[in-house]
């Protein structure tokens, strides 16, 4: 963490804390990586000053579910179905990943997140083909300097995914002891669990018990529609007594109303990925259904093999889709949607932090929380002039507006450039990794496989 006092001045503070609200010409004081005060004219003179004139000062976005290891094959499946995705990523190319491919995937993917203002990321890492693969993923996140929940998953082979009789890899115990003996660091641990249906009942009970023994969050995909597959995963979890407030359910697009009720009744957390859910055919994002049950969903990118790796797309997609669902059958009944742009920003910040049990340190600019802060340039051609700062963030901004990013008070992006990142080297490593993985999987485009022409 930073050991200095830093005060952000002259910015439009969007705190996402209802007790603080929005403060024009506000200030945020950070000391030793912790937010100490938020307000106007704090009277601080003995601190490094960061001039945020023309900027929105906001908490970093929280992405609650990203398979970061897929960064080296970005865009390989831009218009796929969910069935096709599983066949390619888990069946065709996942087995060709080396530890170094996982490292550069997590490192570059975390840098991409930071560049877009995502300061917290849950890395759903189902690429644990060997312990070395897991170590490489963790190291990649560390090297990038992001706040992350490393959700340890299983290898990519089909024997792990279809009524599997294989328990979650025991290597998670070593990982807990080696890297996560404390829960106070930038990186924390979760289990990337498989739903009933992917595993049999005994395995599900074993895996849930293991996660709870280790005292970690359980993150699980549920209710994604696959061709000719019929199952009720949340009902099975309910019948097995597995549900609880330490479970974050991903997608939930094809669940019954009763299953959604059980998630709410047991204090479950919710994560949606609206762009990929509609693109691949998981099903309609259940945003409104969760809100009707009192569950505030979070947002996630999911996979850059198919989806842009920033949160602006997710917010706008979720907002537009859920509002059009309120369209009426007749013009005699007025169109009266209730979901707003403010809801979207809450999903992407404070609700995201709650969904992965990090609300005590991230998601809002609240004294006592860590200094995960984004400066968003509002004096830009796509955002000026500003009328509503929440609208400026959700409706008009993109990654080009992300001027500066701080994680626990440390600058990781300043004046539009990532700090300390050798991007030329990173791009070379990504290309080498892409060529290896897709070459082995017989998916590498001819132009990428051809040697570069002599100059």
C-alpha positions in Angstrom: 0.0 0.0 0.0 0.9 3.6 -0.4 2.7 5.1 2.6 1.9 8.7 1.7 -1.0 11.1 2.2 -2.7 12.1 -1.1 -5.5 14.5 -1.6 -7.6 14.6 -4.7 -8.9 18.1 -5.3 -11.3 20.0 -7.6 -13.1 17.0 -9.0 -16.7 16.1 -9.1 -16.9 13.4 -6.4 -19.3 10.5 -7.1 -18.9 8.6 -3.9 -21.5 5.8 -4.3 -22.0 6.1 -0.5 -25.6 7.3 0.1 -24.5 9.2 3.2 -21.9 11.2 1.2 -23.5 11.5 -2.2 -22.1 13.6 -5.0 -19.9 16.6 -4.2 -19.0 19.2 -6.9 -15.5 20.6 -6.4 -15.0 17.9 -3.8 -11.9 16.4 -2.1 -10.9 12.9 -1.2 -8.0 12.3 1.3 -6.2 9.0 1.2 -3.6 8.0 3.8 -1.6 4.8 3.8 -3.9 3.5 1.1 -7.0 4.1 3.1 -9.7 6.8 2.5 -9.6 9.1 5.5 -12.1 11.8 4.5 -14.4 12.9 1.7 -15.9 16.4 1.4 -15.3 20.0 0.5 -12.3 22.0 1.6 -10.8 19.4 3.9 -8.1 21.8 4.9 -5.3 19.4 4.1 -1.9 20.9 3.4 0.6 18.2 4.2 -0.3 15.8 1.4 0.5 15.2 -2.3 -2.1 17.0 -4.3 -3.7 15.5 -7.3 -5.6 18.1 -9.4 -8.9 16.5 -10.6 -10.2 19.6 -12.3 -12.6 18.5 -15.1 -12.6 15.0 -13.7 -15.2 12.8 -12.0 -13.6 11.2 -8.9 -15.3 7.8 -8.4 -14.7 4.4 -7.0 -13.2 1.8 -9.3 -15.5 -0.6 -11.1 -15.9 -4.2 -9.6 -16.1 -7.0 -12.2 -17.4 -10.0 -10.3 -16.7 -12.7 -12.9 -14.0 -12.9 -15.6 -12.2 -15.8 -17.1 -9.0 -13.8 -17.3 -6.9 -16.6 -18.7 -8.7 -16.3 -22.0 -7.0 -12.9 -22.8 -4.4 -14.5 -25.3 -7.3 -15.7 -27.5 -9.2 -12.5 -27.5 -12.0 -12.4 -30.1 -11.6 -16.0 -31.2 -15.4 -16.5 -30.7 -17.0 -13.1 -31.4 -20.5 -14.5 -32.4 -20.6 -18.0 -30.9 -23.3 -19.9 -29.1 -22.8 -21.2 -25.6 -22.5 -24.8 -26.9 -19.8 -23.6 -29.3 -18.0 -21.8 -26.6 -17.8 -24.8 -24.4 -16.6 -27.0 -27.3 -13.8 -24.6 -28.3 -12.6 -23.1 -25.0 -12.8 -26.1 -22.7 -12.7 -28.9 -25.3 -10.5 -27.7 -28.1 -7.9 -25.2 -26.8 -7.9 -25.1 -23.0 -5.8 -28.2 -22.7 -3.0 -26.5 -24.8 -2.5 -23.7 -22.2 1.0 -23.7 -20.7 1.6 -22.0 -17.3 3.2 -19.1 -19.2 0.1 -18.7 -21.2 -2.0 -18.4 -18.1 0.4 -15.9 -16.6 0.4 -13.5 -19.6 -3.4 -14.0 -19.8 -4.0 -13.0 -16.2 -1.4 -10.2 -16.3 -2.5 -8.6 -19.5 -6.2 -9.2 -18.7 -5.8 -7.5 -15.3 -4.0 -4.6 -17.0 -6.9 -4.3 -19.4 -9.3 -4.1 -16.5 -7.3 -1.5 -14.7 -7.0 0.6 -17.9 -10.8 0.6 -18.1 -11.2 1.6 -14.5 -11.9 -1.8 -13.1 -9.9 -1.9 -9.8 -11.4 -5.1 -8.5 -11.8 -8.4 -10.4 -13.0 -11.9 -9.6 -10.8 -14.1 -11.7 -12.9 -17.3 -12.3 -9.9 -19.5 -13.1 -11.0 -22.9 -14.5 -7.6 -23.4 -16.1 -6.0 -25.2 -13.1 -4.6 -28.0 -15.3 -1.6 -28.3 -13.0 -0.5 -26.5 -9.8 1.9 -24.5 -12.0 -1.0 -23.2 -14.0 -2.7 -22.0 -10.8 0.5 -20.4 -9.5 1.0 -18.6 -12.8 -2.5 -17.1 -12.6 -2.0 -15.8 -9.2 1.4 -14.3 -10.1 -0.1 -12.6 -13.2 -2.7 -10.9 -11.0 0.0 -9.9 -8.5 2.3 -8.5 -11.2 -0.5 -6.3 -12.6 -1.3 -4.7 -9.2 -5.0 -5.2 -9.3 -7.3 -6.0 -6.4 -8.6 -9.5 -7.2 -10.4 -12.4 -5.9 -8.7 -15.5 -7.3 -11.4 -18.1 -7.7 -9.6 -21.4 -8.0 -11.3 -23.7 -10.4 -10.7 -27.1 -12.0 -8.9 -28.3 -15.2 -10.5 -27.9 -18.6 -11.0 -31.6 -19.5 -14.6 -32.8 -20.1 -14.3 -35.3 -17.2 -14.6 -32.4 -14.8 -17.8 -31.0 -16.3 -20.4 -33.5 -17.1 -21.9 -35.3 -14.0 -18.3 -35.5 -12.8 -17.3 -37.8 -10.0 -14.1 -35.8 -9.5 -13.9 -33.6 -6.4 -12.5 -30.1 -6.6 -8.7 -30.2 -6.8 -7.1 -30.6 -3.4 -4.4 -28.2 -4.5 -6.7 -25.4 -3.3 -5.5 -26.2 0.2 -1.9 -25.6 -0.8 -2.9 -22.3 -2.5 -4.8 -21.2 0.6 -1.8 -21.9 2.8 0.9 -20.5 0.4 -0.7 -17.4 -0.9 -3.8 -16.6 1.2 -2.9 -17.3 4.8 -4.3 -13.8 5.5 -7.4 -12.3 3.9 -6.1 -8.8 4.2 -4.1 -8.5 1.0 -4.9 -7.2 -2.5 -5.6 -10.8 -3.5 -8.1 -13.0 -1.8 -9.3 -16.5 -2.4 -12.6 -18.0 -3.6 -13.7 -21.3 -5.0 -14.8 -21.4 -8.6 -17.3 -24.2 -8.0 -19.3 -26.4 -10.4 -23.0 -26.6 -10.2 -25.0 -29.9 -9.6 -25.4 -31.4 -13.1 -21.7 -30.6 -13.9 -21.0 -32.8 -10.8 -22.9 -35.4 -9.0 -24.5 -34.8 -5.6 -21.6 -36.2 -3.5 -19.1 -34.1 -5.3 -21.2 -31.0 -4.8 -21.5 -31.6 -1.1 -17.8 -32.3 -0.9 -16.8 -29.1 -2.7 -19.1 -26.8 -0.7 -17.8 -28.3 2.5 -14.3 -27.8 1.4 -14.9 -24.1 0.5 -16.6 -23.5 3.9 -13.8 -25.3 5.7 -11.4 -22.9 4.1 -13.6 -19.9 4.9 -13.9 -18.6 1.3 -16.6 -17.3 -1.1 -18.2 -19.8 -3.5 -18.8 -18.6 -7.0 -20.8 -20.8 -9.3 -22.4 -20.7 -12.7 -26.1 -21.7 -12.7 -29.0 -21.9 -15.1 -27.4 -21.4 -18.5 -29.3 -23.0 -21.3 -27.5 -25.7 -23.3 -29.0 -27.6 -26.2 -30.8 -30.8 -25.0 -29.7 -30.3 -21.4 -32.4 -30.3 -18.7 -31.5 -29.7 -15.1 -32.5 -27.6 -12.1 -29.1 -26.8 -10.4 -30.4 -24.4 -7.7 -33.2 -26.8 -6.7 -30.5 -29.5 -6.3 -28.4 -27.1 -4.2 -31.5 -26.3 -2.1 -32.3 -30.0 -1.6 -28.7 -30.7 -0.6 -28.6 -27.9 1.9 -25.8 -26.1 0.1 -27.3 -22.6 -0.3 -26.2 -19.6 1.8 -25.0 -16.0 1.9 -21.5 -17.1 1.0 -22.5 -18.1 -2.6 -22.5 -15.9 -5.6 -24.6 -17.2 -8.4 -23.6 -16.4 -12.0 -26.0 -15.9 -14.9 -29.2 -17.5 -13.5 -30.7 -17.0 -16.9 -32.7 -20.2 -17.2 -33.8 -20.7 -13.5 -37.3 -21.3 -12.3 -39.0 -18.6 -10.2 -38.8 -21.0 -7.3 -35.0 -21.3 -7.7 -34.7 -17.5 -7.9 -36.8 -17.3 -4.7 -34.4 -19.6 -2.9 -31.4 -17.5 -3.9 -33.1 -14.5 -2.3 -34.3 -16.3 0.8 -30.9 -17.7 1.6 -29.1 -14.4 1.1 -27.3 -15.4 -2.1 -25.4 -13.0 -4.2 -26.0 -12.4 -7.9 -23.7 -11.8 -10.9 -25.0 -11.2 -14.5 -23.0 -10.7 -17.7 -25.7 -9.2 -20.0 -23.7 -8.8 -23.2 -22.5 -12.4 -23.3 -25.7 -13.8 -22.0 -27.6 -12.4 -25.0 -24.8 -13.0 -27.5 -24.3 -16.7 -26.7 -27.9 -17.6 -25.8 -27.5 -18.3 -22.1 -30.9 -16.6 -21.8 -32.4 -13.3 -20.8 -30.4 -11.5 -18.1 -32.5 -11.8 -14.9 -31.9 -8.3 -13.7 -35.5 -7.3 -13.0 -36.3 -10.7 -11.6 -33.5 -10.4 -9.0 -34.4 -6.8 -8.1 -38.1 -7.9 -7.6 -36.8 -10.3 -5.0 -34.6 -7.8 -3.2 -31.3 -9.0 -4.7 -29.0 -6.3 -6.2 -27.1 -8.0 -9.0 -23.5 -7.2 -9.9 -22.0 -7.0 -13.4 -19.3 -9.0 -15.1 -17.4 -9.1 -18.4 -17.1 -13.0 -18.4 -14.9 -13.7 -21.5 -12.9 -11.5 -23.8 -12.8 -14.4 -26.2 -16.3 -13.0 -27.1 -16.9 -9.8 -25.2 -15.2 -6.4 -24.7 -13.3 -6.3 -21.5 -14.7 -3.1 -19.9 -17.7 -2.2 -17.8 -19.3 0.5 -19.9 -20.6 -2.0 -22.4 -22.1 -4.1 -19.6 -23.8 -1.2 -17.9 -25.4 0.1 -21.1 -26.4 -3.4 -22.3 -28.1 -4.2 -19.0 -29.9 -0.9 -18.8 -31.3 -1.0 -22.4 -32.3 -4.7 -22.2 -34.2 -4.5 -18.9 -36.0 -1.3 -19.8 -37.4 -2.7 -23.1 -38.8 -5.6 -21.1 -41.3 -3.0 -19.7 -42.7 -2.3 -23.2 -46.4 -2.6 -23.2 -48.8 -4.4 -25.5 -50.8 -1.3 -26.3 -50.1 2.4 -26.5 -53.0 2.8 -24.0 -50.6 1.7 -21.3 -47.7 4.1 -20.8 -44.1 2.8 -21.1 -42.9 3.2 -17.5 -39.6 1.4 -16.8 -38.1 1.7 -13.4 -34.4 0.8 -13.9 -32.1 3.8 -14.2 -28.5 4.7 -15.0 -27.9 5.1 -11.3 -28.8 1.4 -10.7 -26.3 0.5 -13.3 -23.5 2.3 -11.6 -24.4 0.8 -8.3 -24.3 -2.7 -9.9 -20.9 -2.0 -11.3 -19.4 -0.6 -8.0 -20.9 -1.1 -4.5 -23.3 -3.9 -5.5 -20.3 -5.6 -7.1 -18.3 -5.3 -3.9 -21.1 -6.8 -1.9 -21.5 -9.7 -4.3 -18.0 -10.9 -3.7 -17.9 -10.0 0.0 -15.5 -7.1 -0.4 -17.9 -4.3 0.6 -15.7 -3.4 3.6 -12.8 -2.3 1.4 -14.1 -1.5 -2.1 -17.1 -0.2 -4.1 -17.5 3.3 -2.7 -15.5 6.3 -1.6 -16.2 5.8 2.1 -13.8 6.7 4.9 -12.2 3.5 6.2 -12.3 1.8 2.8 -9.3 1.3 0.6 -8.3 4.0 -1.9 -9.5 2.3 -5.1 -10.2 5.5 -7.1 -10.8 6.4 -10.7 -10.4 9.8 -12.3 -12.7 10.0 -15.3 -12.2 12.8 -17.8 -15.5 14.7 -18.2 -13.9 17.4 -20.4 -13.8 15.3 -23.5 -15.6 15.4 -26.8 -17.8 12.4 -25.9 -18.7 13.7 -22.4 -18.7 17.5 -22.4 -20.6 19.4 -21.2 -21.6 17.5 -18.1 -25.1 17.8 -16.8 -25.6 14.6 -14.8 -22.3 13.0 -13.6 -23.9 9.5 -13.2 -25.1 9.7 -16.8 -21.7 10.9 -17.9 -20.2 7.7 -16.5 -22.8 5.2 -17.5 -24.2 6.6 -20.8 -21.4 8.5 -22.5 -18.0 7.4 -21.2 -15.6 4.7 -22.5 -12.1 3.6 -21.6 -10.6 6.7 -23.3 -12.1 8.8 -20.5 -10.3 6.8 -17.8 -7.5 9.2 -17.0 -6.1 7.8 -13.8 -6.6 4.7 -11.6 -5.4 4.0 -8.1 -5.6 0.7 -6.2 -5.2 1.0 -2.4 -3.8 4.5 -3.0 -1.1 3.4 -5.5 -1.3 4.8 -9.0 -1.6 2.1 -11.7 -2.7 4.5 -14.5 -1.8 8.2 -14.7 -2.7 10.7 -17.4 -4.0 8.0 -19.7 -1.1 5.6 -19.4 -0.6 2.5 -17.4 2.2 2.9 -14.8 5.2 0.6 -15.0 3.8 -1.7 -17.7 6.1 -2.7 -20.6 3.2 -2.9 -23.2 5.5 -3.7 -26.2 6.8 -6.8 -24.3 3.3 -7.7 -23.2 1.9 -7.6 -26.7 4.8 -9.8 -28.0 4.1 -12.3 -25.2 0.3 -12.3 -26.0 1.0 -12.9 -29.7 3.4 -15.8 -28.9 0.8 -17.2 -26.6 -2.0 -16.8 -29.1 0.0 -18.5 -31.8 0.9 -21.5 -29.5 -2.7 -22.0 -28.2 -4.6 -21.5 -31.4 -1.9 -23.1 -33.5 -2.2 -26.3 -31.4 -6.0 -26.0 -31.5 -6.0 -25.5 -35.3 -7.7 -22.2 -35.0 -4.9 -19.8 -35.8 -5.6 -17.5 -38.8 -3.3 -18.0 -41.7 -2.2 -14.4 -41.6 -1.1 -14.8 -38.0 0.8 -18.0 -38.7 2.7 -16.5 -41.6 6.2 -15.0 -40.9 6.4 -11.2 -40.9 7.5 -9.8 -44.3 11.1 -8.5 -44.4 11.4 -4.8 -44.3 
